[in-house]
Amino acid sequence: MEMLFVELIMRKSSGTVELSLLQYNRKLWSPPQ
């Protein structure tokens, strides 16, 4: 669900926002090191 939501936002937004969402998404789904 969250992944799809992020994808929708990424498609609507440009460059900088896409990078921010990608980093946020990776933090959500990957374990902290």
CYANA upper distance limits for C-alpha pairs under 8 A (distance plus 0.5 A):
  1 MET  CA      5 PHE  CA      6.86
  2 GLU  CA      6 VAL  CA      6.68
  3 MET  CA      7 GLU  CA      6.70
  3 MET  CA     25 ASN  CA      8.25
  4 LEU  CA      8 LEU  CA      6.77
  5 PHE  CA      9 ILE  CA      6.90
  6 VAL  CA     10 MET  CA      6.58
  6 VAL  CA     21 LEU  CA      7.47
  6 VAL  CA     25 ASN  CA      8.18
  7 GLU  CA     11 ARG  CA      6.68
  8 LEU  CA     12 LYS  CA      6.93
  9 ILE  CA     13 SER  CA      6.56
 10 MET  CA     14 SER  CA      7.60
 10 MET  CA     17 VAL  CA      7.83
 10 MET  CA     18 GLU  CA      5.71
 10 MET  CA     21 LEU  CA      7.75
 13 SER  CA     17 VAL  CA      6.73
 13 SER  CA     18 GLU  CA      7.01
 14 SER  CA     18 GLU  CA      6.43
 15 GLY  CA     19 LEU  CA      6.93
 16 THR  CA     20 SER  CA      6.86
 17 VAL  CA     21 LEU  CA      6.68
 18 GLU  CA     22 LEU  CA      6.61
 19 LEU  CA     23 GLN  CA      6.72
 20 SER  CA     24 TYR  CA      6.66
 21 LEU  CA     25 ASN  CA      6.38
 22 LEU  CA     26 ARG  CA      6.62
 23 GLN  CA     27 LYS  CA      6.75
 24 TYR  CA     28 LEU  CA      6.83
 25 ASN  CA     29 TRP  CA      6.80
 26 ARG  CA     30 SER  CA      6.11
 27 LYS  CA     31 PRO  CA      7.79
 27 LYS  CA     32 PRO  CA      7.85
